[in-house]
Amino acid sequence: WGAVLTGIGFVIQEAFQGVRLKAAYWADSWNVIDMSSSLAITAFIAVHFLGYSAEAEVSSGIVIALLFALRLLQVVSITFSVAGPLILAVVKMLSDIRNFLLLYIYILLVFAVVF
């Protein structure tokens, strides 16, 4: 029920934002993705509670997951512009410890096979 209530809250939030901003709401492409996600959530809830096939329920769930994954691109694009140096530092750090991690995994797998 928590997921249903969260989905309904998201749909209501997007509807209020659309009413408040009117035509300016559609100027931002991310709002179009949000409204598509809202419609997909509504379709999922309808499919789930009206008793359609499990295949239709899974398909609508996949659409919701893809739309929210697409929405994460906006968060990542904002994050890279704000915290770019931090992310680059983490990437360089991971490349530095890559050899250690490979050696660790090799030793761990050898001991797992032996014992």
N, C-alpha and C positions, 0 to 999 in steps of 0.2 A: 504494500500500500504506500510505502514511503516513496517509491519510484513514481507511482501514479500521481501522488500529490506534488512531487517535484516537477513532473512534466506539466501538470495542470498549471502550477505556478509560473513556469516558464512561458506557457502559452498566454496566460493572462498578462504577464509583464510585457510581452511583445505586442499584444493587442493594445494595451494602454499606450505604449510608446508610439505605435502607428497612428492612433487617434490623436495623440498630442502633437506629433510632428507633421501630420497630414502628408502632403506631397514630398516634403523634404526627407521623409523616412525612406523613400525608395531611391533617393539619390546615392546613398551609401550601399555598395554591393554587399557588405557584410550583413546589413539588415535584411536583404533579400535571402541570404543564407539562413539567417535566424528565423525568418517567417517560414521558409521551407522546412526548417527543423520543427517549428511549431506545428505545422500541418502534418508532418510525419509522425510526431508524437500523438496528435489527435487521431490519426489513422490507426496507429498501433493500439491505442486504448480501445478504439472501436472494434478493431479486429479481435483483440483479446477478450473483451467482455461480450461480444455478440456471438462468439463461438465459431469463427471461421476456422479454416484448416490451420494446422501447425506450420505448414509451409508459408502461408500468407503472413503469419505472425513472425516467423523468422525473417522473412524478406523485409517486412517493415522495420524490424529491429536492426537489420543490416543497413538500411537506408539511414536510420537515425544515427547509427555509429559512424557512418561515412560522413554525414553532414557535420557532426560534432568534431570529427577528426579534421575536416576542412576548416572548421572554426578555430581549431588550435593553431592553424597557420598564422592567423592574425596575432595571437598571443606571442608566438615565436618571433614574428617580424618586429613586434614592439620590443620584445626582450633583447633581440640582437642590436637594435639601435640604442638601447639604454645601457645594457650590460655587456656590450660586445667584448671589451677587454677582459672581463671576468670569464666569459665563456671561452675565449681564446686561451686564457691561462689554464683553464681546466683541460682543454683539448691537448695542449702541450704537455701538461703533467701526465695525462693518460698515455700519451705516446712515449713518455719517458719510462713509465713503469710497465709498459706492455711486455717487454722481455721478461721482467720478473714474474708477471702474471702467467705468461706462457710456461715458464719453468715450474712455477708452483702448480699449475694445472697438470703438467706432465708428471710431476712427482706424486701428486694426489691420485691420479689415475693408475700409476704403477702400484702404489700401495693398495688401492681399491681392488685391483685385479689379483694381487698376491694374497691379500687377506680376504 
